[in-house]
Amino acid sequence: MGFKHFRIIAVAAAILVVAAFFVFLLKFPGSEKSPGDGESAAAVEEVTESSEEFKDIKDAGLIKAGDKIREEDKEEAGAGKEPETSGWPHVEMLLSSVNKDLKIMITNDGALVTGVPFRTEIIKDGSVLEYEDSDMDGVISATDLPGGKYKVRLKPIEGYITPENESSLTVRSSITYQTVAYIRTLIRTEDEIDVASEDTADLGEEDDGKLLNEGKIELESGTIGIDVSKYNRDIDWEKVKASGIEYAIIRLGYRGSSTGSLVEDPYYERNIKGAREAGLKTGVYFFTQALNETEAVEEASMVCALCPKEDLDLPVFLDVESAGGRGDLVAKDQRTANIRAFVETLEGKGYSAGVYANKKWLTSYINADEISDFPIWLAQYKVERPTYEGKYDAWQYSSKGHVEGIEGYVDLDLNISL
């Protein structure tokens, strides 16, 4: 081999050595600065704190975890061994967004996991905010979020097997009411709750039945119907139909006054089946205790899940009344927004929907002028005709009715223009 050829080979070898060195540097851990690939915790914190995307976030009762480290997180697994997870329950996250918000529900076998201080990371455009379930109710909520795609990661916690993967959800910049796909996993039966503290609806209207018994209630136009729930127990629907009743509005369920659980009325299925088979027209109602639009959308989603619109001849009504519980504390504007969210969610699915309330609530606790385009079912007793000056389409005129086929009292209603 000549000297010239040797020099060419030597140069080529040197180039290969330099190239290999640079490849090594690129692959060496810590040489890149992308989050999650060797970047230091300090660097991640710097990105988080300086992010423009999160400057407008309002925590709405959330506790930002920040640098807080729990004692159990400081404990080492021990000699490099993996922690014992045998028998630990699996948990999952359910995400929803209605109005520039993000609701994270942590569940096991469809039920919220309570009593556990879960922590989550909310990630957007490389920025990370960490939150914990400080009241340990299984729900973490964020409001007034900038629109865009968010990722949520549930941090590991001793005693539970958490999802390995992130969940994603898009927060819209404008209000869009859409049904919640996972709603069936949140619906409870009364066997699973404390009924005495959850089913506490109290209309606040008192009826002595005097005007009804004396025949002094003016029912000149419209058709007569009833509304029923579990409190009317077993009903002979054929006898109800034969008595002249033309329609029934049936309670589908309620949100618990204490915990906010979504509960199906135990008589709902048999009532709507019996009424339809007897030839009565049917509608349904849902007793709300929603605190915000997100919960109102959940309530509407429950209606969609349990009642096909083909089963209804009359609207779905949101029952808005006192319960001595969580819903009583909602501000007037928020309550009105909740009603609109419920109705508009159902309308988006092809249902007709409206609101049921008494005169006091329609005049004092709801902005009635903002919902006047919806069907209104008014409750007012001990009057010959309603004294409510606003628009209404049906009138519940007595709670002391007697109808063949139903034991005890039953509510009586006049359908004027539904």
C-alpha positions as CSV (number, residue, x, y, z in Angstrom):
1,M,0.0,0.0,0.0
2,G,1.4,3.5,-0.9
3,F,1.7,6.4,1.5
4,K,-1.0,8.3,-0.2
5,H,-3.6,5.5,0.3
6,F,-2.6,5.1,3.9
7,R,-3.2,8.8,4.6
8,I,-6.7,8.6,3.0
9,I,-7.6,5.7,5.2
10,A,-6.3,7.4,8.3
11,V,-8.3,10.5,7.7
12,A,-11.5,8.4,7.1
13,A,-10.9,6.5,10.4
14,A,-10.5,9.8,12.3
15,I,-13.8,11.1,10.9
16,L,-15.6,7.9,12.0
17,V,-14.1,8.2,15.5
18,V,-15.3,11.8,15.9
19,A,-18.8,10.9,14.6
20,A,-19.0,8.0,17.1
21,F,-18.1,10.4,19.9
22,F,-20.9,12.8,19.0
23,V,-23.4,10.0,18.8
24,F,-22.3,8.9,22.3
25,L,-22.8,12.4,23.6
26,L,-26.3,12.6,22.2
27,K,-27.4,9.3,23.8
28,F,-25.8,10.0,27.1
29,P,-28.4,10.5,29.9
30,G,-28.9,14.2,30.8
31,S,-27.5,15.5,27.6
32,E,-31.0,16.5,26.4
33,K,-33.3,19.0,28.0
34,S,-36.7,17.7,27.1
35,P,-39.0,17.1,30.1
36,G,-39.2,13.5,31.3
37,D,-35.9,12.5,29.7
38,G,-33.3,13.3,32.4
39,E,-34.3,16.9,33.0
40,S,-33.9,18.0,36.6
41,A,-36.8,18.7,38.9
42,A,-35.6,22.3,39.1
43,A,-35.9,22.7,35.4
44,V,-39.4,21.4,35.3
45,E,-40.4,23.8,38.1
46,E,-38.9,26.7,36.2
47,V,-41.0,25.8,33.1
48,T,-44.1,25.5,35.3
49,E,-43.7,28.8,37.1
50,S,-42.9,30.8,34.0
51,S,-45.6,29.4,31.8
52,E,-47.9,32.0,30.3
53,E,-50.6,29.4,29.7
54,F,-51.3,29.0,33.5
55,K,-51.2,32.6,34.6
56,D,-55.0,32.9,34.4
57,I,-56.0,29.7,36.1
58,K,-58.2,30.1,39.2
59,D,-57.8,27.2,41.6
60,A,-61.5,27.2,42.7
61,G,-60.7,25.5,46.0
62,L,-57.9,23.4,44.8
63,I,-54.7,23.0,46.8
64,K,-51.6,23.3,44.6
65,A,-49.2,20.7,45.8
66,G,-46.0,22.5,44.6
67,D,-43.0,21.2,46.5
68,K,-45.0,19.6,49.2
69,I,-43.8,16.0,49.8
70,R,-45.7,13.6,51.9
71,E,-43.8,11.6,54.5
72,E,-44.8,8.4,52.9
73,D,-43.3,9.6,49.6
74,K,-39.9,10.0,51.3
75,E,-39.8,6.4,52.4
76,E,-37.7,4.2,50.3
77,A,-39.1,1.0,48.9
78,G,-36.4,-0.9,50.7
79,A,-33.3,-2.6,49.3
80,G,-34.4,-1.7,45.8
81,K,-37.4,-4.0,46.0
82,E,-40.7,-3.1,44.4
83,P,-43.5,-2.3,46.9
84,E,-46.0,-5.1,47.6
85,T,-49.1,-4.4,45.6
86,S,-50.9,-7.7,46.0
87,G,-54.6,-7.0,46.8
88,W,-54.4,-3.3,46.0
89,P,-57.5,-2.0,44.2
90,H,-57.1,-0.5,40.7
91,V,-58.3,3.1,40.3
92,E,-59.0,5.0,37.1
93,M,-59.6,8.7,36.2
94,L,-62.8,9.9,34.5
95,L,-62.4,13.4,32.9
96,S,-65.1,15.9,31.8
97,S,-65.2,19.5,30.6
98,V,-68.2,21.7,30.1
99,N,-67.4,25.3,30.5
100,K,-63.6,26.0,30.3
101,D,-63.3,23.6,33.3
102,L,-61.7,20.3,34.0
103,K,-63.3,17.7,36.4
104,I,-61.2,14.7,37.4
105,M,-63.1,11.8,39.2
106,I,-61.0,9.0,40.7
107,T,-63.0,5.8,40.7
108,N,-62.8,2.1,41.6
109,D,-65.4,-0.2,40.0
110,G,-67.5,2.8,39.1
111,A,-67.6,4.4,42.5
112,L,-65.7,7.5,43.7
113,V,-62.7,6.7,45.9
114,T,-63.0,8.8,49.0
115,G,-60.8,9.3,52.0
116,V,-57.6,9.3,50.0
117,P,-55.4,12.3,49.2
118,F,-54.8,11.6,45.6
119,R,-52.6,13.9,43.6
120,T,-52.7,14.7,39.9
121,E,-50.5,16.5,37.4
122,I,-52.3,18.7,34.9
123,I,-50.1,19.2,31.8
124,K,-50.5,21.6,29.0
125,D,-47.8,22.7,26.4
126,G,-45.0,21.3,28.5
127,S,-46.2,23.1,31.7
128,V,-47.1,21.1,34.7
129,L,-49.3,22.0,37.7
130,E,-49.8,19.5,40.5
131,Y,-53.0,19.3,42.5
132,E,-54.3,17.2,45.3
133,D,-57.8,16.1,46.5
134,S,-57.5,18.0,49.7
135,D,-61.1,17.2,50.9
136,M,-60.6,13.6,49.8
137,D,-64.0,13.3,48.1
138,G,-62.6,11.6,45.0
139,V,-63.1,14.7,42.8
140,I,-60.6,17.4,41.7
141,S,-62.0,20.3,39.8
142,A,-60.3,23.3,38.0
143,T,-62.2,26.2,36.5
144,D,-61.5,29.1,34.1
145,L,-58.9,27.2,32.2
146,P,-57.4,28.4,28.9
147,G,-58.8,26.4,26.0
148,G,-56.7,23.7,24.5
149,K,-55.7,20.0,25.0
150,Y,-54.7,18.9,28.5
151,K,-53.1,15.8,29.8
152,V,-53.7,14.5,33.3
153,R,-51.6,12.0,35.2
154,L,-52.6,10.4,38.5
155,K,-49.5,10.1,40.7
156,P,-48.8,6.8,42.4
157,I,-50.0,6.4,46.0
158,E,-49.5,3.6,48.4
159,G,-52.4,1.2,48.7
160,Y,-53.8,1.7,45.1
161,I,-52.7,0.7,41.6
162,T,-52.9,3.8,39.5
163,P,-53.0,4.1,35.7
164,E,-49.6,4.1,34.0
165,N,-50.7,6.2,31.1
166,E,-51.9,9.8,30.9
167,S,-55.5,10.7,30.0
168,S,-56.2,13.5,27.6
169,L,-59.1,16.0,27.3
170,T,-59.8,19.1,25.3
171,V,-61.0,22.1,27.1
172,R,-63.1,24.3,24.8
173,S,-62.9,28.1,24.9
174,S,-66.7,28.4,24.5
175,I,-69.6,26.6,26.3
176,T,-70.6,23.3,24.7
177,Y,-73.0,21.1,26.6
178,Q,-72.4,17.5,25.6
179,T,-73.5,14.3,27.5
180,V,-70.9,12.5,29.6
181,A,-70.1,9.2,28.0
182,Y,-69.1,7.4,31.3
183,I,-72.2,8.5,33.3
184,R,-73.5,4.9,33.9
185,T,-70.5,4.2,36.1
186,L,-71.6,7.0,38.5
187,I,-75.2,6.0,38.8
188,R,-76.0,4.5,42.2
189,T,-78.9,2.5,43.6
190,E,-80.5,3.2,46.9
191,D,-78.9,0.1,48.3
192,E,-75.6,1.8,48.0
193,I,-76.3,5.1,49.7
194,D,-77.7,6.6,52.9
195,V,-81.2,7.3,51.6
196,A,-82.3,9.4,54.7
197,S,-79.6,12.0,54.1
198,E,-79.7,11.9,50.3
199,D,-83.3,11.9,49.2
200,T,-84.6,15.0,51.1
201,A,-86.6,17.0,48.6
202,D,-89.0,19.4,50.2
203,L,-91.1,21.5,47.9
204,G,-92.0,24.0,50.6
205,E,-95.7,24.0,49.4
206,E,-98.3,22.9,51.9
207,D,-101.6,21.6,50.7
208,D,-104.6,20.8,53.0
209,G,-106.7,19.5,50.1
210,K,-109.6,21.7,51.1
211,L,-110.1,23.5,47.7
212,L,-109.7,20.2,45.9
213,N,-112.3,18.5,48.0
214,E,-114.7,21.4,47.6
215,G,-114.3,21.4,43.8
216,K,-113.2,25.1,43.8
217,I,-110.0,24.7,41.8
218,E,-110.5,26.1,38.3
219,L,-109.5,23.6,35.7
220,E,-111.2,24.9,32.6
221,S,-108.7,24.1,29.9
222,G,-106.0,21.4,29.7
223,T,-105.7,17.7,30.5
224,I,-105.3,16.0,33.9
225,G,-102.3,14.0,34.9
226,I,-100.2,12.8,37.8
227,D,-96.6,12.8,38.8
228,V,-95.2,9.8,40.8
229,S,-92.1,8.5,42.5
230,K,-91.1,5.7,44.8
231,Y,-93.2,7.3,47.5
232,N,-96.4,6.2,45.6
233,R,-95.1,2.6,45.8
234,D,-96.8,0.0,43.6
235,I,-99.3,1.4,41.1
236,D,-102.0,-0.4,39.2
237,W,-101.6,1.6,35.9
238,E,-104.5,0.0,34.2
239,K,-106.8,1.4,36.9
240,V,-105.1,4.8,36.7
241,K,-105.8,4.9,33.0
242,A,-109.4,3.8,33.5
243,S,-110.0,6.6,36.1
244,G,-109.5,9.2,33.4
245,I,-105.8,10.2,34.0
246,E,-104.2,11.0,30.6
247,Y,-100.5,11.3,31.4
248,A,-97.9,10.6,34.1
249,I,-94.6,12.4,34.8
250,I,-92.3,9.9,36.6
251,R,-89.3,10.6,38.7
252,L,-86.3,9.1,37.0
253,G,-83.8,9.9,39.8
254,Y,-82.1,12.4,42.0
255,R,-78.8,13.8,43.0
256,G,-78.1,13.3,46.7
257,S,-78.5,16.3,49.0
258,S,-75.5,15.3,51.1
259,T,-72.8,13.7,48.9
260,G,-74.1,14.6,45.5
261,S,-74.4,11.0,44.4
262,L,-76.5,10.3,41.3
263,V,-79.3,7.9,42.3
264,E,-81.9,6.1,40.2
265,D,-85.5,6.1,41.7
266,P,-86.1,2.4,42.6
267,Y,-89.5,2.5,41.0
268,Y,-88.6,4.4,37.8
269,E,-88.4,1.4,35.5
270,R,-91.5,-0.3,36.6
271,N,-93.4,3.0,36.6
272,I,-92.5,4.1,33.1
273,K,-93.1,0.6,31.7
274,G,-96.4,0.3,33.4
275,A,-97.6,3.7,32.4
276,R,-96.7,3.2,28.8
277,E,-98.2,-0.2,28.6
278,A,-101.5,1.2,30.0
279,G,-101.6,3.8,27.3
280,L,-100.8,6.9,29.3
281,K,-98.5,9.6,27.9
282,T,-95.3,9.9,29.8
283,G,-92.7,12.4,30.9
284,V,-89.9,12.2,33.5
285,Y,-88.4,14.5,36.1
286,F,-85.0,14.6,37.9
287,F,-84.5,16.2,41.3
288,T,-81.3,18.3,41.1
289,Q,-78.7,19.3,43.7
290,A,-76.2,20.4,41.1
291,L,-73.6,22.9,42.2
292,N,-72.5,24.0,38.8
293,E,-73.0,23.4,35.0
294,T,-70.8,20.4,35.0
295,E,-73.0,18.6,37.5
296,A,-76.1,19.7,35.6
297,V,-74.7,18.1,32.5
298,E,-74.1,14.9,34.4
299,E,-77.7,14.9,35.5
300,A,-78.9,15.4,31.9
301,S,-76.6,12.6,30.8
302,M,-78.1,10.3,33.4
303,V,-81.6,11.0,31.9
304,C,-80.2,10.2,28.4
305,A,-78.6,6.9,29.7
306,L,-81.8,5.6,31.4
307,C,-84.6,7.0,29.3
308,P,-84.7,6.9,25.4
309,K,-86.4,10.0,24.0
310,E,-88.7,7.6,22.2
311,D,-90.3,6.7,25.5
312,L,-91.4,10.2,26.2
313,D,-94.5,12.2,25.0
314,L,-93.9,15.1,27.4
315,P,-90.7,17.0,28.4
316,V,-88.0,16.0,30.8
317,F,-88.2,18.3,33.8
318,L,-85.5,19.5,36.2
319,D,-87.0,19.5,39.7
320,V,-85.6,22.6,41.4
321,E,-86.6,22.9,45.1
322,S,-85.4,23.0,48.6
323,A,-83.7,20.0,50.1
324,G,-81.9,21.3,53.2
325,G,-78.7,20.2,51.4
326,R,-75.9,21.2,49.0
327,G,-78.2,22.6,46.3
328,D,-79.9,25.2,48.6
329,L,-76.6,27.1,48.9
330,V,-76.2,27.7,45.1
331,A,-76.5,31.4,44.1
332,K,-79.4,32.5,42.0
333,D,-77.3,33.2,38.8
334,Q,-75.5,29.8,39.1
335,R,-78.8,27.9,39.7
336,T,-80.2,29.5,36.5
337,A,-77.0,28.6,34.6
338,N,-77.4,25.0,35.9
339,I,-81.0,24.9,34.5
340,R,-79.9,26.1,31.1
341,A,-77.0,23.6,31.0
342,F,-79.4,20.7,31.9
343,V,-82.0,21.7,29.3
344,E,-79.6,22.5,26.5
345,T,-77.7,19.3,27.0
346,L,-81.0,17.4,26.5
347,E,-82.1,19.5,23.6
348,G,-78.8,18.7,21.9
349,K,-79.8,15.1,22.1
350,G,-83.3,15.7,20.7
351,Y,-85.2,15.8,23.9
352,S,-87.7,18.5,25.1
353,A,-86.8,19.7,28.5
354,G,-87.9,22.3,31.1
355,V,-88.0,23.1,34.8
356,Y,-90.3,22.4,37.7
357,A,-90.5,24.7,40.6
358,N,-92.9,26.5,42.9
359,K,-93.9,30.1,42.8
360,K,-91.4,31.1,45.6
361,W,-88.4,29.5,43.8
362,L,-89.4,30.9,40.4
363,T,-89.6,34.4,41.8
364,S,-86.8,34.4,44.4
365,Y,-84.2,31.8,43.6
366,I,-84.2,31.5,39.8
367,N,-83.9,34.1,37.1
368,A,-87.2,33.1,35.5
369,D,-86.9,35.6,32.6
370,E,-83.8,33.7,31.4
371,I,-85.6,30.4,31.2
372,S,-89.0,31.5,29.9
373,D,-88.3,29.9,26.5
374,F,-88.3,26.5,28.3
375,P,-91.4,24.5,29.3
376,I,-92.3,25.6,32.9
377,W,-94.1,23.3,35.3
378,L,-95.4,25.4,38.2
379,A,-96.3,24.0,41.6
380,Q,-98.8,26.1,43.6
381,Y,-101.4,24.8,46.1
382,K,-104.3,26.3,48.0
383,V,-105.3,28.6,45.2
384,E,-108.3,28.5,42.8
385,R,-106.0,29.5,40.0
386,P,-102.2,30.3,39.9
387,T,-101.1,33.7,41.1
388,Y,-97.7,33.4,39.6
389,E,-97.4,36.2,37.0
390,G,-94.7,34.5,34.8
391,K,-95.2,32.1,32.0
392,Y,-96.0,28.5,32.8
393,D,-97.2,25.5,30.7
394,A,-98.4,23.1,33.4
395,W,-99.7,23.5,36.9
396,Q,-99.3,21.1,39.8
397,Y,-102.4,22.1,41.7
398,S,-102.6,19.6,44.6
399,S,-100.6,17.0,46.4
400,K,-103.7,15.6,48.0
401,G,-105.2,13.8,45.0
402,H,-106.8,10.4,45.1
403,V,-106.7,8.3,42.0
404,E,-107.9,4.7,41.5
405,G,-105.0,2.3,41.4
406,I,-102.7,4.4,43.7
407,E,-102.8,3.9,47.5
408,G,-102.7,7.2,49.4
409,Y,-102.2,10.7,48.1
410,V,-100.8,11.5,44.7
411,D,-99.9,14.9,43.0
412,L,-102.3,16.2,40.4
413,D,-101.3,18.3,37.4
414,L,-103.0,20.3,34.7
415,N,-101.3,20.2,31.3
416,I,-102.0,23.5,29.7
417,S,-99.7,23.8,26.8
418,L,-97.0,21.1,27.0
